Amino acid sequence: MARVFLVLGLQGLFTKPASGENHIMFDKANQMYRNKMFDSAAGLYQQLMNDGYRSPDLYYNAGNAL
């Protein structure tokens, strides 16, 4: 049981809850990517990372946009 709490606690250290603003920016970056505006999308993904937003989808999409 203690391991479960430890894992959940550690997970909280490496993730940041998405704010509404970050979610909107992430959606905008995804739309740019779909429209083949890769440089613009990559810039927004980078800005999200610089702002502290953490998400596996963010890292995946940012890598694909480069």
Stockholm file with secondary structure:
# STOCKHOLM 1.0

chainA/1-66         MARVFLVLGLQGLFTKPASGENHIMFDKANQMYRNKMFDSAAGLYQQLMNDGYRSPDLYYNAGNAL
#=GR chainA/1-66 SS CHHHHHHHHHHHHHCCCCCHHHHHHHHHHHHHHHTTCHHHHHHHHHHHHHTTCCCHHHHHHHHHHC
#=GC SS_cons        CHHHHHHHHHHHHHCCCCCHHHHHHHHHHHHHHHTTCHHHHHHHHHHHHHTTCCCHHHHHHHHHHC
//
